[in-house]
Amino acid sequence: MIPVNTPKLDGNEEKYLLECIRTGWISSEGPFVSRFEKEFSAYIGKKYGIAVANGSGALDIAVKSIGITSGDEVIMPTFTIISPAQSVVRQGGIPVLVDSDPDTWNMDVSQIEQKITVKTKAILVVHIYGLPVDMRPVIDIALRYNLKIIEDAAEMHGQTYNGEKCGSFGDISIFSFYPNKHVTTGEGGMLLTDDHFLAERCREYRNLCFQPKRRFMHEDLGWNYRMTNLQAALGIAQLERIDWAVKRKREIGSLYNKYLSGIRGYQLSLQTTDYAENIYWVYGVISEEDAPISAQEIQKKLAEKKIGTRPFFWCMHEQPVFNKMGLFLNEHYPVAEHMARNGFYLPSGLGITDDEIKLVSEELRKTVNH
Ligand SMILES: *Cc1c(COP(=O)(O)O)cnc(C)c1O
């Protein structure tokens, strides 16, 4: 059995977790939480880190804390996990979608400007699968139109854009530490910002908007999105090995590239662009028009061989939940639709061995050649 993801937890994870249990510090009040916030924000190069229960919660807080409210428009990719879109919709905002770039699979930044209206408040960039969004044009547009940037860097720990860390570009940025991310806390997330007041608001929203003076009197609605000391303990141990993790992710990608090179009818994860080298959060494959067998069939055949895969994200404009709300009706984004229908990814977690990568690649080739 080769699962689609296996985490790697053989550093100081056990030691720090034991420390939590022996000292009794298990809740969000424990000392690892603020230490993890400091160390992770310093690593990315932001002043403030606010650790939360998961990446989706971080997006809820990000969207609310920068003031997205009823009728505000937020430009984002249609090809993404639902988290950023649902955070905007929950605040009464309207996601305004753009199609994807067929090579990098990220939002096509050349489509952003034409989507701007008087109601546009922010651009929400989501770095997809291992290559960063082309940030330079996004930053230029945000400056020219006075828009905020929310940066979803949930898949990008340690990735850079032109040498600068992903997660350092947003007015507010978020990360996830789910086990398929290459820094994991089991469940977890973090918000990052350089703005002191924004950071304070995030802390309030994370903690039910309790007030320092009258704790149980509330001026606003927040969430309980606190991270526990146990999670932060894992995070600190994981962060100690981030350089190794980044290197290993790239090795995993290179091995797939090597073993799958020349395969006909399938588009593979792009290795490099002008501004970044792929970190392969996941190693993706898209079946093209002339593919001998479809993505779904490959996934089924690999499952029979006990090899885990996952389909690509499903576009936001084709989500029944949003269509039922009257959102995105009759909108079409052909590149993203093609990716969603024909894309899947191979086992790419840090726990995978070189032999397993070889085996997966061989099985994929055999499946395709039959
Ligand atoms: C994983 C992920 C999230 C959500 O994070 P969770 O911790 O699972 O809630 C958000 N955005 C992107 C791009 C992700 O990959």
The ligand as an ORCA input file, in Angstrom:
! r2SCAN-3c Opt
* xyz 0 1
  C      -4.881     22.704      2.681
  C      -5.335     23.981      2.128
  C      -6.210     24.843      2.826
  C      -6.955     24.429      4.052
  O      -6.222     24.079      5.133
  P      -6.856     23.159      6.267
  O      -5.826     23.235      7.330
  O      -7.013     21.789      5.708
  O      -8.160     23.761      6.674
  C      -6.470     26.086      2.284
  N      -5.952     26.466      1.109
  C      -5.161     25.651      0.393
  C      -4.610     26.142     -0.893
  C      -4.848     24.373      0.859
  O      -4.077     23.568      0.125
*
